[in-house]
Amino acid sequence: MVVTKFAPSAGLRKYIKCYYYLENNNDQWITDTYFADGCLEAVFSVGWDFYKDGIKEDWAKIIGQIIKPRSLKIAGKGQSFGIWFYPHTFSFFSDIELFELNDRVLSWDLLFPNSMAEFVGNCLYEKQFDRLVKGMDEFLLTRISAHHEKPTDRLTEQSVQYLYQNKTSSSLNHLASRLQVSQRYIQKLFVTKIGVSQKQFIRILRFQDTLQKLSERQNSSLTTLAYENNFYDQSHFIREFKTFTGLRPSEFEAKNLPINRHFIAD
């Protein structure tokens, strides 16, 4: 499996975490599972097919917030190009309310021009990566230039940045006070512009912290992991981890995730 990540242009770096390219030259079936990370993605795949519950997904698609574990079977040799948005930034490129995308996959052309998907597909077939990244930069810069930033955009960004640093439920009162708005108002912003409430977002961030430590095989006990990540106790941590992965922490092995393991630590 070849995994390459590309930085977007300077004008997009506050909106796009990265672009990424995957190449699989093994023709065997792949099974993988993806977990909640708080972000949305756009993915274009040629040469291999992705199946969820036996149904083939569109080759060019938008993947909404993952809440439940997203298990896929993948067939064929192929390539994929992905756009990894920050939690709050997909709303800058589309007017859809983000909660409508939770645990859903939409065809790219339901939200964006199909001509751009065709451009990406052609670049992948011809392996013209510089042209692909430059063309995607130009497309997204054009989209973002048409977005008129609102006060709610800045509030959401500040909230996300704060919660990345303060992943406890007690932080929510501090956040509301800091922004001089009510918790209810912040919740409405999160559901609309991110897809989940601020409490659910904190749960996802805490889960991701523990997932990274487990995937890096740090020799921490479950009690230590629970304490370091502000869970009530070890039992609470185990329940939360199983909610997001379907597994107990002791059952988790990053090596069993042939694609997703390359993204967990980012």
N, C-alpha and C positions, 0 to 999 in steps of 0.2 A: 504494500500500500504506500503510494507516494502522497505526502501531504505537504503543501507549500502555502504559506500565508503571505499576503501582499498588503502593504499599507495603502490606504486611500490617499488622495491628494490632500494637501494641507487644509483646503477649504472644507473638507468633509470629515476631518479626524475627530471632531466633537460629536459627530452623528453616527459614524461607522466604526465599529470596533476593528474589523479587518475584512478583507476579501480572503477567500481560501480556495485552493484547487486540490482536488482529490483525483488520483489515478489508480485504478485497480486492474492488474494484468492477470489476475487469477480467475478462471472461468467457473470456479466452484460457487455454490450458494453460500451467502454470508448471512448470519443472523446477528443483529445488533439491537441495542436498546438505548434510547436517548432520554435524558432526565431534565427536569425543570432547571433552567439557569436564569430566568427572568428576562430573556432576550427573545426577539423575533428574528427570523432569517428568511432570505429568498435563496432558492437553490435551483440550479439548472443542471440536468444530468443527461448525458448522451452515452449510448452503448450499453448501459445497464439499467435494469428496472427495479423500482422500489415498491414493495407490496406491504400494505397494512391490513391485517385481518383478511388476507387473500385477495384484496382489491388493489390493482395497480394504480399508483399515484401519477399525477401529471408530471411530465418531464421538466416543466418550468412551474415552480410553485412558491407560494408564500406559506411559511410554517408559523402559526400563531404561538402564543404562550403554551408551553408544555406544562401541564399540571400532573396528569397521570403518566406513568412510564410509557414511552412511545416505542414499542417493539416492531421491528421491521425485518423482512426477509428480502434479500437483494440478489438479483440474478444477472450474470453476464460480466464481461470485461467492460470497463467504461471510465468516464471522466465526469466530474462535477465541479461547478463553480458556484461559490456561495457568497452572499452578502450577510455579514453578521452585524445587526443593528444593536445599539445600546438599548437598555430597557425602555427609555422614554422617547426615543428618536424616530421610531417608525411613524409615529403620528405626524411628523413633519413632512412626510412624503405622501400620506394618504389621509383622507377625511374619515375613514371608517372608525367606528368606536371599537377600541381594541379588545374589549371583553367579548365581542362577537367572534373573535378568532381563537379564543381559548380552546386548546386541544383540537384544533381544526387545521386542515390544509386546504388552501384555495389555489386554483389555477392562477398563474401570474397574470394572464390576460383579463382576469376579472377586475383587476385594480390598475394595471399598467399596460402600455401599448405592446401588442404582440410583436411588433417590428423589433423591439429591443430584445425579446427572447430569441427571435430568429438570428439577430446579430451575435448574441452570446453562443448559440448553437454552432454557427458557422466558425466562430473563433476557436471553439473547442475542437471541432473536427479538424481544423487546420493547425491547431496548437499555436495560435498567435496570441500569446499571453500579454505581451506589451500592448498590443492593439486592444485586447479585451479589457484590460484594466483602464487604459486611457478612455475607451468608449464608455465604460460604466461610470467613470469619474464625470465625464461630460454630461451624461444622462442625469445622474443624481444631482449634480450642481445646478442643472437647469431646473430640476424639480424643486430643489431647496430655495432657489431664487424666487420661485413663485409663491413660496410660503411666507405669509405675513406674520411675523412673530407676535405672539400675544403675551400679556402678563402671566397667563396660566402656564405657558411654555416654560418661562423662567422659574415659576414656583415649582413646577414638576421636576425640573432639572435640579434645583436646590434640594428638594426633598430626597431625590434619588441619591445625590452625593452625600447627604447627611446620613441616610440609612445604610449606605455602604460602610460608613465609619461607626455607626451606632446601631447594632443589630439586636436591640432588645425592645420588648413591648413598652417598657417604661420610657423609651426614647420618644414615643409618639406625642406625649404631652409637651415635652421639650421642643419637639419639631413644630407643633402647632403654635406654641408661644413664640418661638423664634421667627416664624413666618407671619405671625399676627393674623392667623386664620383659625377656624375651628377644625378639629379632627374630621368631622363630617365632610367639610369642604375638601380637605386633602384626600379623603377616601374617594370622593366623586372624581377628582382629578386622576387618581391612580387607576380607577376602574375604566375610565374613558381613554386615557392616554397610554396606559401600560397594560391593562387587561385584568389586573388583580388588585385587591385592596392593599393598603400599606402593611397591614398585619400579615397577609399572605406573602407579600414581597419580602418581609423580614424572615419569614420561615424559609423561603427559597434561598436567601443569602446565607443563612445559617447552615442549611443543608449543603450548599455548595462548598462552604468552608470545610465541613467534615468530609465531604466526598473527595475533595482534593487531598486532604491529609491521608485518607485511607488509600487513595490511588497511588500516592507517593510512598506508601508502606512505612509511614512514620510509626515508630514503636511506642505509640501512646495507647494506654488502656482506654476502654470505652468510658470509664468514669472520668478520666482526664479529658477526653474529647468532649464529653457532655459539659463538664465544668468550663472548659475553655471557650465553648461556643454558646454559653448562656442557656443551656437546657436546664429544666428543673432538676432532673436526675438522670441516671443511666437509662431507666425504663422509658422516660419521655423521649430521650434521644433515639432509642431503638425503634419506638413507635413512629416517630417522625421519619426516620431513615427508610423504614419499610413502606410508609405511605408514598414516598417519592420514588422508590426503586422497586418495590415488591420483594425486597430482600432484607434480611437482617444484616447489620454491619459485618458480622463474622462470615457471612456468605458472599460478600462482595469481592470480586476479583477484576481489576481493570483490564487484565489480559484477555478477559472474555468479551471485551468490547472492541472489535477490530478497528472500527472507525472512531467511535465516540471517545475512546481513551486519548486520542490526540488532541481533544478539545477540553477535557475536564480541567486541566491545570491552568487554563487561560482566564 
